[in-house]
Amino acid sequence: MVSKKNPEQATEQEQPAKQEKQAAAPAARQQLIYIGPTIRENGIGLRTNQTFIGGHPAFLQPLYEKYPQIKVLFVPVEKLREAQKQIQQTGTALNTAALSLKGVQ
């Protein structure tokens, strides 16, 4: 005996799955921009204003380990203007992180 699905039930069951996929997609595609000083170390290069899609890039892991404050200098692109103000303001987390990397090449 073959049972027929109620179209309303199928739609209700599919909607949460669609909503989860839609919610996960923007997080996975997050655009970050690095606003700290340019760093070149052990064959890894990171430039000021370099943009990354999908969060913090894994290939920069050696830099994250050596300079943990570097992650603060990756900001969402939509918050760039505010971050640029904060990096110029003495005492902010962004300002402190940028100053701690001065001289690193």
N, C-alpha and C positions, 0 to 999 in steps of 0.2 A: 504494500500500500504506500503510495507516494503522497506525502503531505505537502500542501501548498503553503508557502510563506505569506504571511500577512504583509502587504506592502508597507503599512505604517510601522510595523515592528522592525522591518529591515532598515527602513530609513532612520529610525531612532537608534538602532545599533550602529549604523555606519557613521552617524553624525559625530559621536565622541571620537572615533578614530580619525576622522577628517580634521576635527578641531585640534587634536594632538599633533598631527602632522603639520598643520599650519602654524601652530605655536612653536614647534621645534625648528622649523625652517628659518625664521628670522634669527634665532640664536646661533645657528650653525653658520649663517652667512654674515655675521657681525663684521663690520668694517672698523678696523682700528688704525690709527695713525700714530707713528712714533714721533714725539716732539722733543726728544733729548738730543744731545750732541752726537755727531757722526762717530761711529766706533768701527775700527777694523782690527780684528784680532784672530790669530790662528786660522786664517782663511775665511773667516766669517765677517761679513760687512753689514752694517746697519746705518742707514742714512737718515738724517733729519727729514721729517715729512714723508717718510716711506710709509705706504699704506698696505695693509694686509687684510684679506678677506677670510673670515672663518675663525677669528680669534687670534690668540698668541701663537705665532709660528713655532713649531716644534724644533726646527733646525737651529733656533737661537738658544736652545737649552744650555749649552756651555756658558753663554753670557748671563743667563738667568741665575746660574749657580754661582758664578764669580761676582756678579753685581746684582744682588736680589732687588735693589731699589729700581732697577731698570723697568720692571713690569709696570710701575706706576706711571711711567712716561708713555705708555700705550693708551690712548684715549679713544673713545668712540668718535667717529668722524663728525657726527651731529653735535658733539660737545666741544669741538675744536676751539671755537671762539672763546668760550669760558675758560678752557684749559690754558689758552695762550695768555689770558689775563692773569690766571693764577701762577703761571710759571714766572711771571715778571714780579709778582708780589712776594716780598721777603717773608720767609717763615712758613709759607704754605708747603704742603707735601710735595707738590710738583717742583717748586723752587728748590727745596732741599735736595730732592733726587737729582735734578739737573746739575746743581752745584757739586754734588758728590762725584759726578762723572766727568767734571771738567778736568782736562789733562789726560784722560784715558784716550788712547788712540788705537 
